[in-house]
Amino acid sequence: MRRFRFPAGDRTMTDRILFTPHGLRQRLGTGERVVVELHVEPDDAGLRIVSGRVGIRMLGLRWSLPAAWAPRVVVHERTLPDGRQHVALTLDAPVVGRIYEYAGAFSYRVEPVSPEFA
């Protein structure tokens, strides 16, 4: 669970990354309704993470989106000399093109899960 603090209010993102026999999988959202295959490789003193297949759980079934319909996420992550995390992310959708882009640096900390989120 990740809590982001913005001037307009806090936002929470729930995700879980698992190592499976098929590689890394990121499960997103409440109920883990979206599953994304992740491809990770070293890149410029950090990591490059690219999404692969995307699955969605609906009506009790898990559906794998055809590659032509699946959004593509590319993330470049690295640690800056001052200890902050730098992330550059793009999200592209087929036909539509770029629908989101972010680049920035931030500090973070890992905290125990509070009982309200356990």
C-alpha positions as CSV (number, residue, x, y, z in Angstrom):
1,M,0.0,0.0,0.0
2,R,1.4,3.4,-1.0
3,R,0.1,6.6,0.4
4,F,0.8,9.7,-1.7
5,R,0.4,13.1,0.0
6,F,-0.8,15.9,-2.3
7,P,-2.0,19.4,-1.4
8,A,-5.5,18.4,-2.5
9,G,-5.5,15.3,-0.2
10,D,-4.0,11.9,0.2
11,R,-4.3,9.2,-2.4
12,T,-3.7,5.5,-1.7
13,M,-2.5,2.9,-4.2
14,T,-2.7,-0.8,-3.4
15,D,-0.4,-3.1,-5.3
16,R,1.6,-6.3,-4.8
17,I,4.5,-7.5,-6.8
18,L,5.1,-11.3,-6.9
19,F,7.9,-13.5,-8.4
20,T,6.2,-16.3,-10.2
21,P,7.5,-19.2,-12.4
22,H,6.6,-16.9,-15.3
23,G,8.5,-13.8,-14.0
24,L,7.4,-10.7,-12.1
25,R,3.7,-9.9,-11.8
26,Q,2.2,-6.7,-10.3
27,R,-1.3,-7.0,-8.9
28,L,-3.1,-3.7,-8.7
29,G,-6.1,-2.3,-6.9
30,T,-8.5,-3.4,-4.4
31,G,-9.2,-7.1,-5.0
32,E,-6.2,-7.2,-7.4
33,R,-8.4,-6.9,-10.4
34,V,-5.6,-6.0,-12.7
35,V,-2.4,-8.1,-13.2
36,V,0.5,-6.8,-15.2
37,E,3.6,-8.8,-16.4
38,L,6.8,-6.8,-15.7
39,H,10.1,-7.0,-17.5
40,V,13.0,-5.5,-15.5
41,E,16.5,-4.7,-16.7
42,P,19.4,-2.5,-15.6
43,D,19.5,0.9,-17.2
44,D,21.8,3.9,-16.5
45,A,22.6,3.2,-12.9
46,G,19.0,2.2,-12.2
47,L,16.2,0.0,-13.5
48,R,14.0,0.0,-16.6
49,I,10.6,-1.7,-16.1
50,V,8.4,-2.4,-19.0
51,S,4.9,-3.8,-18.8
52,G,4.0,-6.9,-20.8
53,R,0.7,-8.8,-20.8
54,V,-2.2,-7.3,-18.9
55,G,-4.9,-9.3,-17.3
56,I,-8.2,-8.1,-15.9
57,R,-10.5,-10.0,-13.5
58,M,-14.2,-9.6,-14.3
59,L,-17.2,-11.7,-13.5
60,G,-15.1,-14.1,-11.5
61,L,-12.8,-14.8,-14.5
62,R,-9.4,-13.5,-15.5
63,W,-9.0,-12.2,-19.0
64,S,-5.7,-11.5,-20.7
65,L,-6.0,-8.4,-23.0
66,P,-4.7,-8.9,-26.5
67,A,-1.4,-7.1,-27.0
68,A,-3.1,-4.7,-29.5
69,W,-5.4,-3.5,-26.7
70,A,-3.1,-3.5,-23.7
71,P,-1.7,-0.3,-22.3
72,R,2.1,-0.1,-22.2
73,V,4.0,1.4,-19.1
74,V,7.7,2.2,-19.2
75,V,9.4,3.2,-15.9
76,H,13.0,4.3,-15.4
77,E,13.9,4.3,-11.7
78,R,17.2,5.3,-10.1
79,T,18.5,6.6,-6.8
80,L,19.9,10.1,-6.8
81,P,23.2,11.0,-5.0
82,D,21.1,12.7,-2.2
83,G,19.2,9.4,-1.6
84,R,15.9,10.5,-3.2
85,Q,14.2,8.2,-5.7
86,H,13.9,9.4,-9.3
87,V,11.1,8.0,-11.4
88,A,10.2,8.7,-15.0
89,L,7.0,6.9,-16.2
90,T,5.0,6.9,-19.4
91,L,1.7,5.3,-20.1
92,D,0.7,4.7,-23.7
93,A,-2.6,3.3,-24.9
94,P,-3.1,1.7,-28.3
95,V,-4.7,4.0,-30.9
96,V,-4.9,6.9,-28.3
97,G,-1.1,7.3,-27.7
98,R,0.4,8.9,-24.6
99,I,-2.2,9.3,-21.9
100,Y,0.1,9.9,-18.9
101,E,3.7,11.0,-18.2
102,Y,5.5,11.7,-15.0
103,A,9.1,12.5,-14.1
104,G,10.2,13.6,-10.7
105,A,12.2,12.8,-7.5
106,F,10.9,12.2,-4.0
107,S,11.9,10.8,-0.7
108,Y,10.1,7.8,0.8
109,R,10.1,5.6,3.8
110,V,8.9,2.2,4.6
111,E,6.5,1.9,7.6
112,P,4.8,-1.0,9.2
113,V,1.3,-1.6,8.0
114,S,-1.2,0.1,10.4
115,P,-4.1,-2.1,11.7
116,E,-6.6,-0.1,9.6
117,F,-4.9,-1.4,6.4
118,A,-4.0,-5.0,7.4
